[in-house]
């Protein structure tokens, strides 16, 4: 089976890291995995190649990108085309149908609770109406996204996101480590944007005098976030900053923070929970799936509430098990059943 995953800019975000962790399981099932996406500064395409994917890149965002995609589809003769990107959904579906001559089975995963309003809402409804008849299965990675997509008349299949196997190893190491009086370290994972609202978490950490690890591309950081990060960095309490491996810092971090305005099913949060980190998250659309899970504190986006919630976190050992199976083997197995038809 030959499968092409269509992404936007390739970078170290949740979906790309999920593909890396899924690679050995896809290969074991006889799947030849390809990725199509755009270049970006992080150059994460090399990591995908190392994992075993054939990576097809385009440097264009206009008509050139569609020509590159059509060429890839014609040459690849893929059995399945899995669309992950939200942008230009209708055009992407039509390109797949025309270039593959209807041969490819199309799977679409909606990765976020998109807070569409106004013209965007109208265009999203229109594209779903016109493109979905050509799509064999629409997938959502959380109950939140399932509920949201029903507004568009969709009935998505729920397949939870997954994490790399190494986070289960991190959990075991954390449970077996000796407790000490080490300083508190808050962890934020995610590429910066206004939607991620990292400044809320940074301000709370600053108030408590804790250290912080901030993993993610900072190009789209808000001015407030950039100022806070620089201030904390100058104070010597930023332990890690920039792109990096979350598993390394999760072995020693004290807690995890996700203050997003909205999400879909944050892979970084799943990684933290699997690793056994207590987490403080916003009471926001797309994070409701985590409500009530062991170790999760869900609070409104108010600085006093966040500061108090972090201060009250239980630093004891993580629960023995989670009610959701976040393993890559489970996720790949569920997608394979869809790919096979």
C-alpha positions in Angstrom: 0.0 0.0 0.0 1.3 3.4 -1.0 0.1 6.3 1.2 0.7 10.1 0.6 0.3 12.4 3.6 -0.5 16.0 2.5 0.8 18.6 5.0 1.3 22.4 5.0 4.6 23.8 6.0 6.7 20.9 7.4 7.8 21.8 10.9 8.2 20.1 14.3 4.6 20.3 15.3 2.2 17.6 16.5 1.3 15.9 13.2 4.8 15.7 11.9 6.0 14.2 15.2 3.1 11.7 15.1 4.2 10.6 11.6 7.7 10.0 12.9 6.5 7.9 15.8 4.2 6.0 13.5 6.8 5.2 10.9 8.0 1.8 12.2 4.4 0.6 12.6 3.4 1.7 9.1 6.5 0.0 7.7 5.8 -3.3 9.6 2.3 -3.3 8.0 3.8 -3.0 4.5 2.9 0.6 3.9 5.2 2.7 1.7 4.7 6.2 3.3 5.2 9.5 1.5 4.8 13.1 2.6 4.0 16.2 0.5 4.6 19.6 2.1 6.2 23.0 2.0 9.7 23.9 3.2 10.2 26.0 6.3 13.1 27.2 8.4 13.0 24.3 10.8 13.8 21.8 8.0 12.0 19.0 9.8 11.7 17.2 6.5 15.1 15.6 7.2 13.7 14.0 10.4 10.8 12.5 8.3 13.3 11.1 5.8 15.3 9.6 8.6 12.1 7.9 9.9 11.6 6.3 6.5 9.2 8.6 4.6 9.7 9.7 1.0 9.4 13.4 1.2 8.2 15.5 -1.7 8.7 19.3 -1.2 7.4 22.4 -2.9 8.7 25.9 -2.3 5.7 27.5 -3.9 2.4 28.6 -2.2 0.5 29.5 -5.4 -0.2 27.6 -8.6 3.3 26.2 -8.5 2.4 24.2 -5.4 -0.6 22.6 -7.2 1.5 21.7 -10.2 4.0 20.1 -7.8 1.3 18.2 -6.0 -0.3 17.0 -9.3 3.1 15.8 -10.5 3.7 13.9 -7.3 0.2 12.3 -7.4 0.6 11.2 -11.1 4.0 9.7 -10.5 3.2 8.1 -7.2 0.1 6.2 -8.1 -0.9 6.2 -4.4 -3.6 3.9 -3.0 -4.4 6.4 -0.2 -4.1 10.2 0.0 -4.4 11.5 3.6 -5.1 15.2 3.8 -4.0 16.9 7.0 -3.9 20.5 6.0 -6.9 22.8 6.5 -6.0 25.5 4.0 -7.5 25.3 0.5 -9.3 22.1 1.3 -11.6 22.0 -1.7 -8.7 22.7 -4.1 -6.6 20.0 -2.6 -9.4 17.4 -2.8 -10.1 18.3 -6.5 -6.3 18.1 -7.3 -6.2 14.6 -5.8 -9.3 13.4 -7.6 -8.1 14.8 -11.0 -4.4 13.8 -10.8 -5.2 10.3 -9.5 -8.1 9.9 -11.8 -10.3 8.9 -8.9 -8.1 5.9 -8.1 -6.9 7.1 -4.7 -8.9 6.6 -1.5 -9.0 10.0 0.2 -8.9 10.4 4.0 -9.2 13.7 5.7 -8.2 14.5 9.3 -9.5 17.7 10.9 -6.8 18.5 13.4 -8.3 21.4 15.2 -11.4 23.1 16.6 -11.3 25.9 14.1 -13.0 29.0 15.6 -14.3 30.0 12.2 -16.4 33.2 12.0 -17.9 35.4 9.3 -16.5 34.8 5.8 -14.2 32.1 7.0 -17.2 30.2 8.5 -19.1 30.5 5.2 -16.1 29.4 3.1 -15.4 26.5 5.4 -19.0 25.3 5.2 -19.0 25.6 1.4 -15.8 23.7 1.0 -17.0 20.9 3.3 -20.2 20.7 1.3 -18.4 20.5 -2.1 -15.4 18.5 -1.2 -16.6 15.9 1.3 -18.5 13.8 -1.2 -15.1 12.9 -2.8 -13.6 12.0 0.6 -14.0 8.4 1.9 -13.6 9.1 5.6 -13.3 12.2 7.7 -11.4 11.7 11.0 -11.3 13.8 14.2 -8.6 13.4 16.8 -10.8 14.2 19.9 -14.4 14.3 21.1 -14.2 18.1 20.9 -13.4 18.1 17.2 -16.1 15.5 16.5 -18.7 17.7 18.2 -17.5 20.8 16.3 -17.5 19.1 12.9 -21.0 18.0 13.4 -22.0 21.7 12.9 -20.9 21.2 9.3 -23.0 18.1 8.8 -20.0 15.8 9.1 -20.0 12.5 11.1 -16.3 12.1 11.7 -14.7 8.9 13.0 -12.9 9.5 16.2 -9.2 8.4 16.2 -7.2 9.9 19.1 -3.8 11.3 18.4 -0.8 9.3 19.8 2.6 9.9 21.1 6.1 8.4 20.6 6.9 5.2 22.5 9.7 7.1 24.3 7.2 9.0 26.4 6.1 5.7 28.0 9.7 5.2 28.9 9.8 8.7 30.4 6.8 7.8 32.6 8.6 4.8 33.9 11.8 6.8 34.7 9.8 9.5 36.5 8.0 6.9 38.6 11.3 5.3 39.6 13.3 8.4 40.3 14.1 9.5 43.8 12.2 12.5 45.0 14.4 15.5 45.9 14.2 19.2 46.6 15.0 20.2 43.0 13.5 23.6 41.9 10.1 23.7 40.2 10.3 23.8 36.4 7.3 24.5 34.2 7.2 23.2 30.6 5.5 24.9 27.6 5.6 23.0 24.3 4.3 24.4 21.1 5.1 26.8 18.2 4.3 30.4 19.3 1.2 32.1 18.0 -1.6 34.3 19.5 -3.8 31.2 19.7 -1.3 29.4 21.9 -1.4 32.3 24.5 1.9 31.3 26.1 2.2 34.7 27.8 -0.4 33.7 30.3 1.6 30.7 31.4 4.9 32.6 31.4 3.4 35.3 33.6 2.2 32.7 36.1 5.5 31.0 36.2 7.2 34.3 36.7 5.0 35.2 39.6 5.8 32.0 41.4 9.6 32.3 40.8 9.8 29.0 39.0 12.1 28.1 36.1 10.7 27.4 32.7 11.4 25.3 29.6 9.9 26.8 26.4 10.0 24.5 23.4 8.8 25.8 20.0 9.4 28.1 17.1 9.2 31.7 18.3 8.7 33.4 14.9 5.1 34.2 15.5 5.3 35.0 19.3 3.3 38.0 20.5 5.1 41.0 21.7 4.1 40.3 25.3 5.4 36.7 25.0 8.7 37.8 23.5 9.2 40.4 26.2 8.4 37.9 29.0 10.7 35.2 27.5 13.6 37.7 27.2 13.0 38.9 30.8 13.0 35.4 32.2 16.0 34.4 30.1 18.0 37.4 31.4 17.0 36.4 34.9 18.6 33.0 34.3 15.4 30.9 34.8 14.8 29.8 31.2 16.4 26.3 31.1 15.6 25.4 27.5 14.4 27.7 24.7 13.7 27.0 21.0 13.1 23.8 19.1 14.0 20.6 21.0 13.0 17.1 22.1 10.1 17.4 24.7 11.0 13.9 26.1 14.3 15.1 27.3 12.9 17.9 29.5 9.8 15.9 30.5 12.1 13.6 32.4 12.9 16.4 34.8 10.2 19.0 34.5 7.7 19.6 37.3 4.6 20.4 35.4 3.2 21.1 31.9 1.2 24.2 30.8 -1.1 24.6 27.8 -3.0 28.0 27.9 -4.3 27.8 24.3 -7.3 29.8 23.1 -8.4 26.7 21.3 -6.8 23.4 20.2 -7.8 20.1 18.5 -6.2 17.4 20.5 -2.8 18.8 21.6 -0.1 16.1 21.0 2.1 17.9 23.5 -0.5 17.6 26.2 -0.9 13.9 25.5 2.9 13.5 25.7 2.9 15.2 29.1 0.2 13.0 30.4 1.8 9.9 29.2 5.1 11.0 30.7 3.3 11.5 34.1 3.5 15.3 34.3 0.7 17.1 36.1 -0.8 19.7 33.7 -2.6 23.0 33.9 -4.7 23.7 30.8 -7.2 26.4 29.7 -10.9 25.7 29.9 -11.0 26.2 26.1 -12.6 24.5 23.0 -10.5 21.6 22.0 -9.1 20.8 25.4 -12.3 19.5 27.0 -11.3 15.9 26.2 -8.7 16.2 29.0 -11.2 17.4 31.6 -11.2 15.0 34.5 -8.2 13.0 33.4 -5.7 12.2 36.2 -3.3 15.1 36.8 -5.2 17.7 34.7 -6.2 21.0 36.2 -8.5 23.0 33.9 -8.8 26.7 34.7 -10.2 29.8 33.0 -7.7 32.2 31.3 -7.1 34.5 34.3 -3.6 35.0 35.6 -4.6 34.7 39.3 -6.4 31.4 38.6 -3.4 30.1 36.7 -0.9 31.1 39.4 -3.0 29.4 42.1 -3.6 26.3 40.0 0.2 25.8 39.4 0.9 26.5 43.1 -1.5 23.8 44.1 -0.3 21.0 41.8 0.3 17.6 43.2 4.0 16.7 42.6 3.5 13.1 43.7 3.9 10.0 41.5 1.8 9.8 38.3 -1.2 7.4 38.2 -0.4 3.9 37.0 -2.5 4.2 33.8 -4.5 6.6 31.7 -8.1 5.9 30.5 -7.0 6.7 26.9 -4.6 4.6 24.9 -2.1 7.1 23.4 0.2 4.5 21.8 1.4 4.9 18.3 0.6 1.2 17.6 -3.1 1.8 18.4 -3.3 4.9 16.3 -1.7 3.3 13.3 -3.9 0.2 13.6 -7.0 2.4 13.5 -5.8 4.3 10.5 -4.8 1.2 8.6 -8.4 -0.1 9.0 -9.6 3.1 7.2 -6.9 2.9 4.6 -7.8 -0.6 3.7 -11.4 0.4 3.2 
